[in-house]
């Protein structure tokens, strides 16, 4: 007698996992992928229904993993602290995978490649963050550092901290990057002042400010491309 249970005969909460076993993760919908991560639903909902409920909130898609705060996630029945943290970790892993895949394409003389590398890191931030990206004499990326976190309108810039980090990494070239939470990357008067101040300080230390890139919502402005570095 054939006792094998078909997918349709399985409980709905188990179907996404069985489907993944049979056809691979690419065959799963967004809700099914989340259901595999969530594992369990509630007394009234399967894991798949819980995943669908989660995706119906806020941005109404997978961007909820990034845009929703832990507290917001926990307001959804069936998502407690542990599941909320798990979902946030999945989002962070996805971002890091995407960033790692773009690393090989980063070129100091190609602002678009640098902007693409940091776009997902910065475009969803609700406060301004200033990042320092450091390069060696061969224009290879040495690493980056978070310099400051500001308000929703401006970051607090410390040239001293910028160049301490650059010297610590043996950087020859540096690039400043920060986001505009409004989504509009157009430089402000403050952005121009900061750029000049850092460029002048770097010239004294023999460390060149190669660019200042402002990240908006899937848009960027490069001081180098615009001829604004002086």
C-alpha positions in Angstrom: 0.0 0.0 0.0 1.3 3.5 -0.9 1.5 5.5 2.3 3.3 8.5 0.7 1.5 11.7 1.4 1.1 14.1 -1.5 1.7 17.8 -1.1 -2.0 18.6 -1.3 -2.7 16.1 1.4 -0.2 17.6 3.8 -1.2 20.3 6.3 -0.9 23.8 4.7 1.7 24.8 7.3 4.0 22.0 6.0 3.5 22.5 2.3 6.2 25.2 1.8 8.9 23.1 3.4 7.9 20.0 1.4 7.8 22.2 -1.8 11.3 23.4 -1.0 12.6 19.9 -0.6 11.1 18.8 -3.9 11.7 21.8 -6.1 14.2 24.1 -4.4 13.9 27.4 -2.6 13.5 29.3 -5.9 10.1 27.7 -6.5 8.7 29.3 -3.3 6.8 32.5 -3.2 7.8 35.3 -0.8 5.1 34.2 1.7 6.2 30.5 1.4 9.9 31.4 2.0 8.9 33.4 5.1 6.7 30.5 6.3 9.7 28.2 6.2 11.6 30.6 8.4 8.6 31.2 10.8 8.0 27.4 11.1 4.9 27.9 13.3 1.8 30.0 13.1 -0.8 30.5 15.8 -3.8 28.6 17.0 -5.9 30.3 14.3 -3.3 30.7 11.5 -0.8 28.5 9.8 2.8 29.7 9.3 1.9 30.4 5.7 -1.1 32.6 6.7 1.1 34.3 9.3 3.7 35.1 6.6 0.9 36.4 4.3 -0.3 38.7 7.1 3.2 39.9 7.7 3.6 40.8 4.0 0.3 42.7 4.0 1.6 45.2 6.5 3.4 48.5 5.9 5.3 48.3 2.5 3.2 45.2 1.6 6.2 43.3 0.4 9.5 41.8 1.6 10.8 45.3 2.3 8.9 45.0 5.6 11.9 42.9 6.8 14.0 46.0 6.6 11.5 48.9 7.2 9.6 47.4 10.2 11.1 47.9 13.6 11.1 45.0 16.1 8.3 46.6 18.0 6.1 46.8 14.9 6.7 43.2 14.0 5.8 42.1 17.5 2.4 43.7 17.2 1.5 41.0 14.6 -0.2 38.1 16.3 2.1 35.1 16.2 5.3 37.1 16.0 7.0 37.4 19.3 10.4 38.7 20.2 12.3 35.6 19.0 10.6 35.5 15.6 11.0 39.2 15.1 14.7 39.0 15.8 15.0 36.0 13.4 13.3 38.0 10.6 15.6 41.0 11.2 18.6 38.6 11.0 17.3 37.3 7.7 17.1 40.8 6.4 20.6 41.6 7.6 22.0 38.5 6.0 20.3 39.3 2.7 21.8 42.8 2.7 25.3 41.5 3.5 25.1 38.9 0.8 24.1 41.5 -1.7 26.9 43.8 -0.5 29.5 41.1 -0.7 28.5 40.2 -4.3 29.0 43.9 -5.3 32.4 44.2 -3.6 34.4 42.9 -6.6 32.9 45.7 -8.8 33.9 48.6 -6.5 36.2 51.0 -8.4 37.6 54.2 -6.8 37.4 56.0 -10.2 33.8 54.8 -10.7 31.5 56.6 -8.3 28.5 54.5 -9.5 30.2 51.3 -8.3 30.8 52.8 -4.8 27.2 54.1 -4.6 25.8 50.7 -5.6 27.9 49.0 -3.0 26.6 51.1 -0.2 23.1 51.9 -1.5 21.2 49.2 0.4 23.2 50.0 3.6 22.1 53.7 3.6 18.9 54.2 1.5 16.5 53.0 4.2 18.0 54.8 7.1 15.7 57.3 8.9 18.7 59.3 10.3 21.7 60.6 8.5 24.7 58.3 8.8 28.2 59.2 7.7 30.4 56.4 6.4 34.1 56.5 5.6 35.3 54.2 2.8 39.1 53.7 2.6 41.3 52.7 -0.3 45.0 51.9 -0.7 47.5 53.2 -3.3 46.2 50.7 -5.9 42.6 52.0 -5.3 41.6 48.7 -3.6 38.9 49.0 -0.9 40.5 48.5 2.5 37.4 48.8 4.5 34.9 51.2 5.9 33.8 52.8 9.2 30.7 54.5 10.6 31.8 58.0 11.6 28.6 59.4 12.9 24.9 59.1 13.2 23.0 62.4 13.1 19.4 63.6 13.3 17.0 63.2 10.4 18.6 66.3 8.8 22.3 66.2 9.4 25.2 64.1 10.6 27.8 65.2 13.1 31.1 65.2 11.3 34.5 64.9 13.1 37.5 65.3 10.7 39.7 64.1 13.5 37.9 60.8 13.7 37.9 60.4 10.0 41.6 60.7 9.6 42.4 58.6 12.7 40.5 55.8 11.0 42.2 56.5 7.7 45.7 56.4 9.2 44.8 53.3 11.2 44.0 51.5 8.0 46.9 52.9 6.0 44.5 54.6 3.6 45.8 56.7 0.7 42.4 57.7 -0.6 39.1 58.1 1.2 35.5 58.5 0.2 32.8 60.0 2.4 29.3 58.7 2.0 26.1 59.7 3.8 22.4 59.4 3.2 19.6 61.9 3.0 16.5 60.3 4.7 14.3 62.5 2.5 15.4 60.4 -0.5 16.7 63.5 -2.3 20.5 63.3 -2.6 20.9 67.0 -3.6 23.9 68.4 -1.6 23.1 71.0 1.1 25.3 74.0 2.1 26.5 72.0 5.0 27.5 69.1 2.7 29.7 71.5 0.7 31.3 72.9 3.9 32.0 69.4 5.3 33.5 68.3 2.0 35.9 71.3 1.8 36.9 70.9 5.4 37.7 67.2 5.0 39.5 67.7 1.7 41.7 70.5 3.1 42.6 68.4 6.2 43.4 65.4 4.0 45.7 67.5 1.8 47.8 68.4 4.9 48.1 64.7 5.8 48.7 63.3 2.3 45.3 61.5 2.3 43.2 62.4 -0.7 39.4 62.9 -0.4 38.5 61.1 -3.7 34.8 61.7 -3.5 31.8 62.5 -1.3 28.7 60.5 -2.3 25.3 61.3 -1.1 22.8 58.5 -1.1 19.1 59.1 -1.7 16.3 56.6 -2.5 17.9 54.5 -5.2 19.7 57.7 -6.3 23.0 59.2 -5.6 25.1 62.3 -6.2 28.8 62.2 -6.5 30.9 65.3 -5.9 33.5 63.9 -8.2 31.1 63.3 -11.1 29.7 66.8 -10.6 33.1 68.4 -10.5 32.4 69.8 -7.0 35.6 68.7 -5.2 37.5 71.8 -6.2 
